[in-house]
Structure formats: structure tokens, C-alpha cells
Amino acid sequence: VPPWMVAPPVAPGWLLRLLAPPEAPAWQRRDIDTSTEARAKLHRAVIAVIDAPEGTRNGTLNSRAWSMGRLVGAGLLSDQEAADALYAAARQAGLDDLEIRNTIRSGLMSGIRGAHGRN
């Protein structure tokens, strides 16, 4: 029997989990009427993450997530919108999924605490 006529073996579960695409970030959803200024700041943050030189990308992502967290904490931007935009930018910049999620979560939460005077 030629090899192309034989069904391929079943891949082990651990391999399938490693190859599975990452799930979309699950952030708290709030309905906020985002201001034009807040959206412009988010756009600049996204561009900064995408354009950050190699070796500075995670630090840039962290500082921009913190800045967006300040806007989230002030009620000017939704955490979902900020996290989604920063996540997409960081993936485009070449950062890995786990690093991105941890950095965005940490940066946003620190910025939110700072916006509420708890930093």
C-alpha cells in the first residue's frame, strides 16, 4: 500500500494543544463612550508598540498599557478596547501570547490603580 493511501497517525493531545491558536483575551467588558482624545491616545500607543525596536517591545507595551490604564481608570476608555488594540499591536510586533497577556494585564491594572490614586 503506498504511503499516501494510509491515514496519518492521530497526533497526541499535548501536541494539538501546543499547535492550537491562542484564545482571544478575556477582559472585563464595560460600555463607555470613548472620547476622540482617548482614541487618539490609544492609536498612538498602538503605533508605539508596533514601531518599538527589538529589545524594547515588551517595555514599550508595558508603559503604553499603563498609560491606557490611566484612561480606563478615569472612565475615558474601555479596558476591552485598550486590551484588544494593544494585544493586536504586540502580536504584530512579534511578542508571544503569554508575554503579551501578562504585560497588558499588569500595565492596565497599574494604570487603573494610579488613576484612582492608589499607585
All heavy atoms as an XYZ file, in Angstrom:
896
protein
N       0.855     -1.168      0.000
C       0.000      0.000      0.000
C       0.906      1.238      0.000
O       1.768      1.378      0.866
C      -0.911      0.005      1.251
C      -1.724      1.260      1.322
C      -1.768     -1.227      1.291
N       0.677      2.171     -0.927
C       1.506      3.393     -0.963
C       1.224      4.270      0.274
O       0.107      4.285      0.787
C       1.060      4.109     -2.237
C       0.086      3.218     -2.922
C      -0.244      2.093     -2.031
N       2.220      5.005      0.739
C       2.077      5.810      1.957
C       0.938      6.829      1.879
O       0.296      7.125      2.878
C       3.416      6.523      2.114
C       4.356      5.859      1.176
C       3.552      5.087      0.179
N       0.675      7.388      0.721
C      -0.390      8.393      0.597
C      -1.784      7.779      0.692
O      -2.764      8.485      0.821
C      -0.243      9.209     -0.686
C      -0.250      8.389     -1.936
C      -1.336      8.009     -2.651
C       0.868      7.855     -2.615
N      -0.974      7.258     -3.719
C       0.394      7.149     -3.736
C       2.250      7.885     -2.407
C       1.216      6.493     -4.621
C       3.068      7.242     -3.314
C       2.547      6.554     -4.386
N      -1.871      6.481      0.686
C      -3.151      5.795      0.816
C      -3.448      5.418      2.279
O      -4.535      4.969      2.590
C      -3.149      4.516     -0.037
C      -2.955      4.767     -1.525
S      -4.340      5.612     -2.280
C      -5.585      4.354     -2.240
N      -2.463      5.597      3.150
C      -2.613      5.232      4.555
C      -2.983      6.493      5.349
O      -2.389      7.557      5.150
C      -1.298      4.633      5.106
C      -1.417      4.315      6.580
C      -0.915      3.408      4.305
N      -3.945      6.371      6.243
C      -4.340      7.512      7.081
C      -3.183      7.896      8.007
O      -2.489      7.022      8.522
C      -5.571      7.151      7.909
N      -2.978      9.195      8.207
C      -1.895      9.613      9.117
C      -2.236      9.224     10.551
O      -3.409      9.093     10.909
C      -1.858     11.133      8.953
C      -3.202     11.504      8.439
C      -3.706     10.327      7.657
N      -1.223      9.055     11.379
C      -1.493      8.712     12.784
C      -2.150      9.895     13.502
O      -2.002     11.043     13.098
C      -0.103      8.423     13.349
C       0.834      9.158     12.459
C       0.199      9.170     11.092
N      -2.863      9.599     14.550
C      -3.508     10.629     15.344
C      -2.443     11.336     16.176
O      -1.617     10.692     16.814
C      -4.590     10.011     16.255
C      -5.215     11.051     17.159
C      -5.651      9.310     15.419
N      -2.457     12.662     16.130
C      -1.490     13.439     16.911
C      -1.853     13.366     18.392
O      -3.032     13.381     18.745
C      -1.484     14.890     16.445
N      -0.839     13.323     19.259
C      -1.136     13.292     20.700
C      -1.748     14.620     21.156
O      -1.498     15.673     20.572
C       0.236     13.058     21.338
C       1.241     13.421     20.303
C       0.580     13.253     18.964
N      -2.534     14.542     22.220
C      -3.231     15.719     22.733
C      -2.312     16.863     23.091
O      -2.611     18.029     22.827
N      -1.146     16.555     23.693
C      -0.216     17.617     24.086
C       0.278     18.396     22.878
O       0.457     19.604     22.947
C       0.963     17.058     24.888
C       1.837     16.093     24.122
C       1.728     14.748     24.076
C       2.934     16.438     23.274
N       2.686     14.210     23.257
C       3.446     15.237     22.748
C       3.531     17.631     22.904
C       4.520     15.199     21.883
C       4.615     17.597     22.041
C       5.096     16.391     21.539
N       0.464     17.710     21.753
C       0.922     18.376     20.538
C      -0.192     19.247     19.956
O       0.046     20.387     19.539
C       1.390     17.343     19.504
C       1.888     17.900     18.175
C       3.054     18.857     18.387
C       2.289     16.761     17.248
N      -1.404     18.739     19.964
C      -2.537     19.526     19.464
C      -2.739     20.786     20.302
O      -3.044     21.855     19.760
C      -3.815     18.673     19.458
C      -3.803     17.491     18.488
C      -5.056     16.649     18.669
C      -3.669     17.975     17.048
N      -2.550     20.691     21.628
C      -2.686     21.876     22.486
C      -1.602     22.897     22.178
O      -1.847     24.106     22.190
C      -2.651     21.479     23.956
C      -3.945     20.831     24.434
C      -3.959     20.616     25.943
N      -2.930     19.696     26.425
C      -3.033     18.369     26.406
N      -4.119     17.794     25.930
N      -2.061     17.615     26.855
N      -0.392     22.443     21.907
C       0.697     23.369     21.572
C       0.456     24.069     20.238
O       0.840     25.224     20.065
C       2.031     22.619     21.503
C       2.688     22.263     22.815
C       3.929     21.419     22.564
C       3.054     23.516     23.588
N      -0.177     23.366     19.319
C      -0.407     23.926     17.982
C      -1.684     24.750     17.875
O      -1.872     25.461     16.896
C      -0.447     22.792     16.950
C       0.851     21.998     16.791
C       0.631     20.822     15.859
C       1.964     22.892     16.285
N      -2.541     24.662     18.874
C      -3.814     25.386     18.828
C      -3.558     26.887     18.886
O      -2.669     27.351     19.602
C      -4.698     24.964     19.998
N      -4.331     27.681     18.136
C      -4.161     29.138     18.199
C      -4.580     29.651     19.581
O      -5.440     29.054     20.225
C      -5.098     29.656     17.106
C      -6.084     28.571     16.882
C      -5.392     27.283     17.222
N      -3.968     30.736     20.027
C      -4.332     31.266     21.343
C      -5.759     31.794     21.340
O      -6.255     32.264     20.322
C      -3.332     32.400     21.564
C      -2.874     32.788     20.210
C      -2.960     31.541     19.367
N      -6.387     31.696     22.508
C      -7.724     32.247     22.647
C      -7.624     33.761     22.732
O      -6.609     34.301     23.170
C      -8.382     31.715     23.918
C      -8.640     30.229     23.889
C      -9.249     29.741     25.191
O      -9.785     30.563     25.955
O      -9.180     28.533     25.425
N      -8.678     34.437     22.340
C      -8.711     35.893     22.462
C      -8.705     36.270     23.936
O      -9.254     35.545     24.762
C      -9.954     36.444     21.781
N      -8.060     37.374     24.279
C      -8.030     37.785     25.678
C      -9.446     37.994     26.221
O     -10.304     38.524     25.537
C      -7.269     39.106     25.669
C      -6.675     39.239     24.325
C      -7.375     38.303     23.410
N      -9.664     37.579     27.448
C     -10.968     37.770     28.093
C     -10.830     38.895     29.105
O     -10.322     38.713     30.191
C     -11.409     36.480     28.777
N     -11.224     40.072     28.720
C     -11.140     41.234     29.581
C     -12.546     41.614     30.025
O     -13.532     41.292     29.380
C     -10.504     42.412     28.842
C      -9.205     42.061     28.211
C      -9.012     41.703     26.919
C      -7.929     41.983     28.828
N      -7.694     41.421     26.686
C      -7.010     41.589     27.849
C      -7.480     42.217     30.111
C      -5.663     41.431     28.112
C      -6.134     42.060     30.358
C      -5.243     41.671     29.367
N     -12.604     42.322     31.121
C     -13.892     42.795     31.618
C     -14.479     43.778     30.604
O     -13.804     44.688     30.152
C     -13.691     43.488     32.959
C     -14.958     43.990     33.581
C     -14.685     44.717     34.879
O     -13.584     45.179     35.114
N     -15.693     44.819     35.696
N     -15.737     43.578     30.250
C     -16.366     44.445     29.260
C     -17.221     45.496     29.961
O     -18.011     45.191     30.824
C     -17.237     43.629     28.306
C     -17.798     44.488     27.185
C     -18.425     43.681     26.071
N     -17.495     42.902     25.296
C     -16.724     43.399     24.315
N     -16.733     44.659     24.038
N     -15.934     42.601     23.640
N     -16.991     46.747     29.572
C     -17.802     47.851     30.064
C     -18.153     48.729     28.878
O     -17.336     48.933     27.995
C     -17.025     48.721     31.061
C     -16.699     48.024     32.329
C     -16.038     48.892     33.352
N     -15.422     50.101     32.837
C     -14.707     50.936     33.566
N     -14.508     50.699     34.820
N     -14.180     52.015     33.040
N     -19.374     49.248     28.877
C     -19.782     50.164     27.817
C     -19.389     51.577     28.214
O     -19.856     52.100     29.227
C     -21.295     50.084     27.581
C     -21.699     48.753     26.971
O     -20.887     48.195     26.221
O     -22.807     48.290     27.248
N     -18.504     52.167     27.428
C     -18.016     53.512     27.699
C     -18.047     54.279     26.389
O     -17.672     53.760     25.341
C     -16.575     53.483     28.262
C     -16.584     52.852     29.650
C     -15.963     54.868     28.294
C     -15.235     52.743     30.284
N     -18.482     55.505     26.458
C     -18.468     56.371     25.288
C     -17.061     56.950     25.179
O     -16.728     57.940     25.826
C     -19.516     57.475     25.435
C     -19.605     58.343     24.189
O     -19.148     57.886     23.117
O     -20.120     59.458     24.290
N     -16.230     56.298     24.402
C     -14.826     56.675     24.287
C     -14.686     58.026     23.608
O     -15.250     58.259     22.546
C     -14.052     55.609     23.490
O     -14.254     54.347     24.114
C     -12.578     55.930     23.454
N     -13.914     58.895     24.237
C     -13.698     60.217     23.666
C     -12.744     60.136     22.479
O     -11.949     59.206     22.352
C     -13.122     61.156     24.727
O     -11.776     60.826     24.998
N     -12.822     61.132     21.632
C     -11.928     61.208     20.475
C     -10.482     61.314     20.936
O      -9.587     60.688     20.364
C     -12.300     62.423     19.604
O     -13.659     62.299     19.212
C     -11.430     62.509     18.373
N     -10.246     62.078     21.996
C      -8.887     62.235     22.521
C      -8.343     60.908     23.052
O      -7.191     60.559     22.810
C      -8.869     63.285     23.624
C      -7.484     63.561     24.146
C      -7.468     64.631     25.230
O      -8.462     65.348     25.391
O      -6.432     64.727     25.913
N      -9.184     60.157     23.771
C      -8.741     58.855     24.294
C      -8.432     57.897     23.155
O      -7.441     57.160     23.214
C      -9.802     58.271     25.211
N      -9.247     57.906     22.116
C      -8.990     57.039     20.955
C      -7.689     57.434     20.266
O      -6.935     56.577     19.810
C     -10.145     57.131     19.958
C     -11.242     56.208     20.275
C     -11.720     55.438     19.037
N     -12.659     54.450     19.531
C     -13.958     54.687     19.727
N     -14.457     55.853     19.455
N     -14.741     53.745     20.188
N      -7.430     58.722     20.177
C      -6.185     59.191     19.555
C      -4.979     58.723     20.372
O      -3.964     58.302     19.814
C      -6.195     60.708     19.428
N      -5.105     58.776     21.708
C      -4.010     58.307     22.565
C      -3.814     56.801     22.409
O      -2.682     56.323     22.381
C      -4.290     58.663     24.026
C      -4.133     60.142     24.303
C      -4.419     60.475     25.749
C      -4.245     61.973     25.974
N      -4.477     62.351     27.367
N      -4.911     56.063     22.289
C      -4.810     54.620     22.072
C      -4.138     54.336     20.737
O      -3.269     53.465     20.648
C      -6.195     53.976     22.128
C      -6.257     52.472     21.864
C      -5.379     51.700     22.848
C      -7.692     51.981     21.932
N      -4.496     55.083     19.715
C      -3.880     54.901     18.394
C      -2.373     55.150     18.478
O      -1.582     54.371     17.939
C      -4.534     55.850     17.379
C      -3.916     55.784     16.023
N      -4.132     54.725     15.165
C      -3.066     56.617     15.392
C      -3.448     54.926     14.048
N      -2.794     56.065     14.164
N      -1.973     56.206     19.171
C      -0.528     56.493     19.312
C       0.173     55.395     20.104
O       1.310     55.024     19.800
C      -0.324     57.860     19.967
C      -0.671     59.023     19.030
C      -0.205     60.363     19.562
N      -0.845     60.751     20.819
C      -1.994     61.412     20.913
N      -2.659     61.750     19.820
N      -2.481     61.725     22.098
N      -0.505     54.839     21.101
C       0.077     53.744     21.883
C       0.289     52.515     20.998
O       1.329     51.850     21.079
C      -0.819     53.404     23.070
N      -0.690     52.212     20.166
C      -0.602     51.065     19.256
C       0.574     51.246     18.293
O       1.372     50.332     18.093
C      -1.933     50.883     18.496
C      -1.769     49.990     17.283
C      -3.002     50.346     19.437
N       0.698     52.425     17.727
C       1.800     52.701     16.791
C       3.148     52.575     17.511
O       4.107     52.017     16.966
C       1.649     54.113     16.165
C       0.364     54.196     15.322
C       2.875     54.484     15.333
C       0.253     53.185     14.208
N       3.222     53.063     18.744
C       4.477     52.970     19.509
C       4.869     51.520     19.738
O       6.055     51.161     19.632
C       4.334     53.700     20.843
N       3.901     50.666     20.048
C       4.197     49.245     20.275
C       4.653     48.593     18.970
O       5.648     47.864     18.947
C       2.970     48.517     20.864
C       3.183     47.008     20.881
C       2.676     49.028     22.268
N       3.951     48.852     17.896
C       4.306     48.253     16.602
C       5.697     48.700     16.160
O       6.483     47.909     15.649
C       3.254     48.605     15.529
C       1.929     47.900     15.844
C       3.743     48.233     14.133
C       0.766     48.359     14.987
N       6.013     49.982     16.360
C       7.279     50.547     15.879
C       8.442     50.389     16.860
O       9.557     50.793     16.544
C       7.103     52.037     15.560
C       6.254     52.268     14.323
O       6.040     51.310     13.546
O       5.792     53.414     14.132
N       8.205     49.828     18.043
C       9.278     49.708     19.047
C      10.397     48.805     18.522
O      10.133     47.743     17.961
C       8.715     49.142     20.346
N      11.638     49.237     18.701
C      12.761     48.402     18.264
C      12.830     47.100     19.063
O      12.405     47.056     20.225
C      13.988     49.261     18.551
C      13.481     50.640     18.780
C      12.074     50.513     19.244
N      13.369     46.080     18.447
C      13.545     44.805     19.137
C      14.370     45.032     20.392
O      15.309     45.806     20.393
C      14.233     43.808     18.210
C      14.194     42.405     18.734
C      14.658     41.376     17.710
O      14.756     41.706     16.521
O      14.911     40.249     18.138
N      13.975     44.382     21.464
C      14.642     44.557     22.744
C      13.955     45.576     23.636
O      14.233     45.647     24.822
N      13.054     46.375     23.045
C      12.319     47.379     23.825
C      10.809     47.168     23.731
O      10.047     47.919     24.333
C      12.619     48.804     23.334
O      12.093     48.979     22.011
C      14.113     49.090     23.328
N      10.398     46.162     22.982
C       8.964     45.992     22.694
C       8.133     45.709     23.935
O       7.072     46.299     24.122
C       8.773     44.892     21.658
C       9.314     45.301     20.303
C       9.201     44.194     19.301
N       9.794     44.646     18.049
C      10.387     43.868     17.183
N      10.449     42.568     17.404
N      10.899     44.354     16.081
N       8.577     44.804     24.801
C       7.793     44.478     25.985
C       7.732     45.672     26.936
O       6.685     45.957     27.512
C       8.335     43.248     26.706
C       7.368     42.734     27.735
O       6.224     42.436     27.429
N       7.820     42.665     28.969
N       8.838     46.373     27.096
C       8.848     47.578     27.934
C       7.928     48.654     27.380
O       7.222     49.337     28.134
N       7.940     48.808     26.066
C       7.040     49.773     25.423
C       5.597     49.366     25.635
O       4.743     50.197     25.978
C       7.359     49.887     23.920
O       8.713     50.311     23.756
C       6.423     50.865     23.226
N       5.307     48.076     25.451
C       3.951     47.582     25.671
C       3.521     47.854     27.108
O       2.398     48.319     27.351
C       3.875     46.085     25.372
C       2.532     45.407     25.653
C       1.417     46.012     24.808
C       2.653     43.904     25.403
N       4.389     47.606     28.067
C       4.056     47.826     29.472
C       3.752     49.295     29.753
O       2.747     49.621     30.386
C       5.194     47.342     30.370
C       4.809     47.401     31.823
O       3.790     46.874     32.228
N       5.640     48.062     32.616
N       4.606     50.190     29.270
C       4.385     51.612     29.550
C       3.128     52.122     28.854
O       2.378     52.921     29.421
C       5.604     52.445     29.148
O       5.790     52.439     27.752
N       2.858     51.636     27.653
C       1.644     52.070     26.943
C       0.396     51.462     27.584
O      -0.640     52.114     27.642
C       1.725     51.712     25.468
C       2.879     52.379     24.736
C       2.902     53.884     24.954
N       4.115     54.460     24.417
C       4.195     55.645     23.852
N       3.131     56.418     23.778
N       5.339     56.076     23.391
N       0.493     50.242     28.078
C      -0.646     49.640     28.785
C      -0.927     50.427     30.065
O      -2.090     50.671     30.408
C      -0.367     48.173     29.104
N       0.111     50.862     30.760
C      -0.066     51.667     31.966
C      -0.774     52.981     31.617
O      -1.723     53.375     32.301
C       1.293     51.943     32.612
C       1.176     52.745     33.873
C       0.953     52.266     35.124
C       1.269     54.160     33.991
N       0.896     53.307     36.025
C       1.081     54.482     35.355
C       1.486     55.194     33.080
C       1.113     55.790     35.822
C       1.507     56.498     33.553
C       1.326     56.783     34.912
N      -0.326     53.624     30.539
C      -0.959     54.880     30.120
C      -2.429     54.671     29.773
O      -3.285     55.485     30.130
C      -0.232     55.467     28.900
O       1.085     55.804     29.231
N      -2.720     53.580     29.090
C      -4.116     53.298     28.738
C      -4.919     52.940     29.987
O      -6.097     53.267     30.087
C      -4.196     52.180     27.704
C      -3.575     52.533     26.346
S      -4.251     54.035     25.598
C      -2.984     55.244     25.999
N      -4.275     52.311     30.962
C      -4.933     52.002     32.218
C      -5.370     53.266     32.944
O      -6.428     53.305     33.586
N      -4.586     54.323     32.828
C      -4.975     55.613     33.419
C      -6.265     56.119     32.776
O      -7.143     56.629     33.460
C      -3.864     56.649     33.244
C      -2.518     56.286     33.816
C      -2.414     56.516     35.257
N      -2.550     57.944     35.537
C      -2.172     58.499     36.653
N      -1.621     57.773     37.588
N      -2.342     59.776     36.871
N      -6.367     55.966     31.465
C      -7.591     56.395     30.765
C      -8.774     55.509     31.135
O      -9.890     55.986     31.306
C      -7.372     56.376     29.250
C      -6.327     57.345     28.701
C      -6.151     57.144     27.202
C      -6.707     58.782     29.008
N      -8.517     54.208     31.257
C      -9.573     53.265     31.663
C     -10.066     53.633     33.057
O     -11.270     53.728     33.304
C      -9.069     51.806     31.618
C     -10.073     50.864     32.267
C      -8.781     51.378     30.176
N      -9.133     53.857     33.966
C      -9.493     54.197     35.336
C     -10.262     55.504     35.440
O     -11.096     55.673     36.328
N     -10.004     56.404     34.517
C     -10.709     57.684     34.503
C     -12.059     57.585     33.793
O     -12.803     58.560     33.731
C      -9.838     58.747     33.840
N     -12.351     56.409     33.227
C     -13.629     56.224     32.537
C     -13.663     56.779     31.131
O     -14.738     56.978     30.565
N     -12.489     57.015     30.540
C     -12.420     57.595     29.203
C     -12.234     56.563     28.097
O     -12.334     56.890     26.918
C     -11.274     58.611     29.139
C     -11.362     59.761     30.129
C     -10.101     60.598     30.079
C     -12.603     60.602     29.842
N     -11.941     55.323     28.481
C     -11.648     54.264     27.517
C     -12.036     52.946     28.165
O     -11.841     52.767     29.367
C     -10.148     54.284     27.190
C      -9.598     53.368     26.116
C     -10.122     53.772     24.744
C      -8.074     53.427     26.106
N     -12.577     52.017     27.389
C     -12.926     50.715     27.970
C     -11.675     49.837     28.044
O     -10.796     49.915     27.191
C     -14.015     50.021     27.148
O     -13.480     49.440     25.988
N     -11.623     49.022     29.077
C     -10.490     48.113     29.219
C     -10.437     47.134     28.057
O      -9.366     46.767     27.590
C     -10.507     47.391     30.563
C     -11.825     46.695     30.858
O     -12.789     46.853     30.095
O     -11.883     45.982     31.871
N     -11.591     46.716     27.564
C     -11.654     45.781     26.431
C     -11.029     46.396     25.183
O     -10.222     45.768     24.503
C     -13.106     45.393     26.152
C     -13.254     44.371     25.030
C     -12.834     42.995     25.460
O     -13.220     42.554     26.525
N     -12.065     42.315     24.655
N     -11.404     47.625     24.892
C     -10.874     48.298     23.698
C      -9.364     48.484     23.805
O      -8.630     48.226     22.845
C     -11.563     49.653     23.523
C     -11.190     50.358     22.241
C     -11.989     51.622     22.002
O     -12.735     52.067     22.892
O     -11.861     52.166     20.893
N      -8.901     48.908     24.966
C      -7.468     49.110     25.167
C      -6.709     47.789     25.049
O      -5.701     47.698     24.339
C      -7.217     49.747     26.533
N      -7.194     46.758     25.735
C      -6.507     45.461     25.726
C      -6.483     44.856     24.331
O      -5.443     44.349     23.889
C      -7.183     44.509     26.707
N      -7.607     44.906     23.632
C      -7.658     44.323     22.285
C      -6.693     45.020     21.333
O      -5.980     44.371     20.565
C      -9.078     44.392     21.718
C     -10.037     43.423     22.378
O      -9.582     42.528     23.138
O     -11.251     43.557     22.149
N      -6.672     46.354     21.377
C      -5.798     47.108     20.467
C      -4.327     46.861     20.792
O      -3.509     46.643     19.888
C      -6.120     48.595     20.554
N      -3.979     46.875     22.078
C      -2.591     46.630     22.462
C      -2.161     45.199     22.162
O      -1.028     44.958     21.739
C      -2.393     46.946     23.953
C      -2.486     48.423     24.326
C      -2.510     48.590     25.841
C      -1.348     49.221     23.700
N      -3.078     44.248     22.367
C      -2.771     42.849     22.070
C      -2.448     42.678     20.579
O      -1.440     42.063     20.212
C      -3.939     41.948     22.471
C      -3.674     40.489     22.218
C      -3.037     39.717     23.173
C      -4.044     39.884     21.016
C      -2.763     38.374     22.944
C      -3.781     38.548     20.781
C      -3.140     37.801     21.749
O      -2.870     36.472     21.506
N      -3.292     43.233     19.729
C      -3.072     43.111     18.279
C      -1.755     43.760     17.868
O      -1.002     43.208     17.048
C      -4.243     43.741     17.521
N      -1.451     44.910     18.453
C      -0.202     45.596     18.121
C       1.010     44.779     18.563
O       1.991     44.660     17.825
C      -0.176     46.970     18.786
N       0.927     44.220     19.757
C       2.053     43.431     20.278
C       2.270     42.161     19.466
O       3.414     41.750     19.240
C       1.820     43.104     21.748
N       1.197     41.518     19.040
C       1.339     40.331     18.177
C       1.998     40.725     16.859
O       2.883     40.030     16.366
C      -0.024     39.672     17.915
C      -0.603     38.949     19.100
C       0.242     37.806     19.577
N       0.156     36.686     18.650
C       0.698     35.510     18.849
N       1.372     35.273     19.956
N       0.583     34.563     17.971
N       1.575     41.872     16.308
C       2.168     42.337     15.054
C       3.647     42.661     15.252
O       4.454     42.456     14.348
C       1.421     43.573     14.544
C       1.889     44.029     13.184
C       1.033     45.139     12.620
O      -0.118     45.316     12.998
N       1.589     45.881     11.695
N       4.008     43.125     16.437
C       5.403     43.453     16.730
C       6.260     42.210     16.967
O       7.473     42.294     17.013
C       5.474     44.369     17.954
N       5.598     41.045     17.153
C       6.348     39.805     17.279
C       6.462     39.249     18.683
O       7.206     38.298     18.905
N       5.754     39.833     19.649
C       5.790     39.293     21.008
C       4.921     38.049     21.103
O       3.976     37.891     20.338
C       5.311     40.346     22.011
C       6.203     41.585     22.134
C       5.560     42.617     23.043
C       7.577     41.204     22.653
N       5.230     37.179     22.073
C       4.457     35.945     22.191
C       3.222     36.162     23.073
O       3.163     37.084     23.883
C       5.308     34.782     22.694
C       5.672     34.889     24.151
O       4.773     34.726     25.004
O       6.853     35.128     24.440
N       2.256     35.295     22.903
C       0.940     35.427     23.510
C       0.987     35.586     25.025
O       0.396     36.512     25.579
C       0.080     34.218     23.118
C      -1.287     34.259     23.747
O      -2.079     35.145     23.392
O      -1.563     33.407     24.614
N       1.674     34.690     25.721
C       1.688     34.726     27.184
C       2.342     36.006     27.694
O       1.848     36.643     28.624
C       2.403     33.495     27.738
C       2.426     33.371     29.253
C       1.004     33.307     29.815
C       3.205     32.133     29.652
N       3.448     36.384     27.078
C       4.146     37.614     27.459
C       3.224     38.825     27.281
O       3.142     39.700     28.152
C       5.403     37.758     26.593
C       6.211     39.007     26.839
C       7.431     39.087     25.938
O       7.401     38.581     24.804
O       8.417     39.681     26.392
N       2.508     38.857     26.172
C       1.599     39.972     25.886
C       0.499     40.044     26.932
O       0.227     41.105     27.502
C       0.968     39.815     24.493
C       2.027     39.940     23.398
C      -0.145     40.844     24.274
C       1.526     39.532     22.025
N      -0.165     38.925     27.179
C      -1.287     38.909     28.132
C      -0.843     39.379     29.516
O      -1.514     40.194     30.144
C      -1.872     37.504     28.232
C      -2.634     37.079     27.019
C      -3.032     35.613     27.172
N      -3.572     35.081     25.949
C      -4.867     34.964     25.706
N      -5.746     35.358     26.587
N      -5.287     34.465     24.568
N       0.276     38.861     29.985
C       0.765     39.234     31.311
C       1.136     40.708     31.380
O       0.842     41.390     32.364
C       1.959     38.366     31.709
C       1.562     36.939     31.986
O       0.415     36.640     32.287
N       2.511     36.032     31.862
N       1.790     41.196     30.342
C       2.227     42.596     30.327
C       1.035     43.543     30.254
O       0.983     44.537     30.984
C       3.190     42.839     29.144
O       4.318     41.976     29.291
C       3.649     44.284     29.097
N       0.081     43.244     29.392
C      -1.103     44.112     29.280
C      -1.879     44.109     30.590
O      -2.265     45.169     31.097
C      -1.996     43.690     28.101
C      -1.301     44.001     26.770
C      -3.352     44.397     28.169
C      -2.037     43.491     25.551
N      -2.090     42.935     31.153
C      -2.843     42.851     32.421
C      -2.152     43.683     33.498
O      -2.788     44.488     34.189
C      -2.959     41.395     32.862
C      -3.791     41.205     34.114
C      -3.946     39.730     34.488
N      -4.552     38.950     33.417
C      -3.917     38.030     32.688
N      -2.652     37.753     32.920
N      -4.541     37.377     31.750
N      -0.852     43.494     33.646
C      -0.093     44.216     34.669
C      -0.115     45.721     34.418
O      -0.368     46.514     35.334
C       1.342     43.697     34.677
O       2.146     44.469     35.521
N       0.158     46.129     33.198
C       0.204     47.552     32.865
C      -1.142     48.229     33.036
O      -1.237     49.317     33.622
N      -2.194     47.602     32.528
C      -3.533     48.193     32.664
C      -3.922     48.324     34.134
O      -4.423     49.375     34.567
C      -4.576     47.354     31.926
C      -4.687     47.521     30.417
C      -5.735     46.570     29.850
C      -5.010     48.948     30.023
N      -3.716     47.264     34.907
C      -4.120     47.298     36.313
C      -3.328     48.353     37.096
O      -3.891     49.063     37.928
C      -3.968     45.920     36.960
C      -4.889     44.859     36.369
S      -6.613     45.354     36.180
C      -7.108     45.569     37.863
N      -2.040     48.485     36.824
C      -1.236     49.519     37.490
C      -1.726     50.906     37.114
O      -1.819     51.790     37.966
C       0.236     49.380     37.115
O       0.771     48.200     37.640
N      -2.032     51.098     35.854
C      -2.542     52.392     35.403
C      -3.896     52.714     36.002
O      -4.160     53.858     36.396
N      -4.762     51.712     36.105
C      -6.084     51.921     36.705
C      -5.920     52.308     38.170
O      -6.562     53.242     38.650
C      -6.951     50.659     36.544
C      -7.350     50.481     35.073
C      -8.193     50.742     37.434
C      -7.968     49.132     34.749
N      -5.052     51.600     38.893
C      -4.819     51.941     40.307
C      -4.280     53.364     40.430
O      -4.680     54.106     41.316
C      -3.837     50.960     40.945
C      -4.473     49.639     41.320
C      -3.566     48.810     42.209
N      -2.258     48.554     41.638
C      -1.954     47.543     40.832
N      -2.888     46.674     40.477
N      -0.742     47.380     40.372
N      -3.398     53.741     39.514
C      -2.846     55.103     39.528
C      -3.895     56.152     39.247
O      -3.891     57.235     39.836
N      -4.838     55.836     38.375
C      -5.901     56.791     38.035
C      -6.824     57.004     39.221
O      -7.466     58.042     39.344
C      -6.706     56.290     36.830
N      -6.878     56.028     40.110
C      -7.740     56.129     41.292
C      -6.944     56.550     42.525
O      -7.424     56.444     43.642
C      -8.427     54.783     41.566
C      -9.444     54.444     40.538
N     -10.648     55.095     40.437
C      -9.448     53.531     39.544
C     -11.356     54.587     39.430
N     -10.639     53.643     38.875
N      -5.694     56.990     42.320
C      -4.884     57.473     43.428
C      -4.359     56.386     44.345
O      -4.003     56.645     45.484
N      -4.267     55.162     43.841
C      -3.769     54.042     44.660
C      -2.412     53.573     44.194
O      -2.038     52.451     44.425
C      -4.768     52.872     44.613
C      -6.044     53.204     45.332
C      -6.950     52.008     45.286
N      -7.962     52.295     44.285
C      -8.680     51.390     43.672
N      -8.496     50.119     43.899
N      -9.592     51.732     42.795
N      -1.690     54.381     43.504
C      -0.407     53.953     42.978
C       0.729     54.485     43.796
O       0.762     55.497     44.336
C      -0.261     54.406     41.527
C       0.762     53.620     40.765
O       1.305     52.638     41.251
N       1.006     54.033     39.553
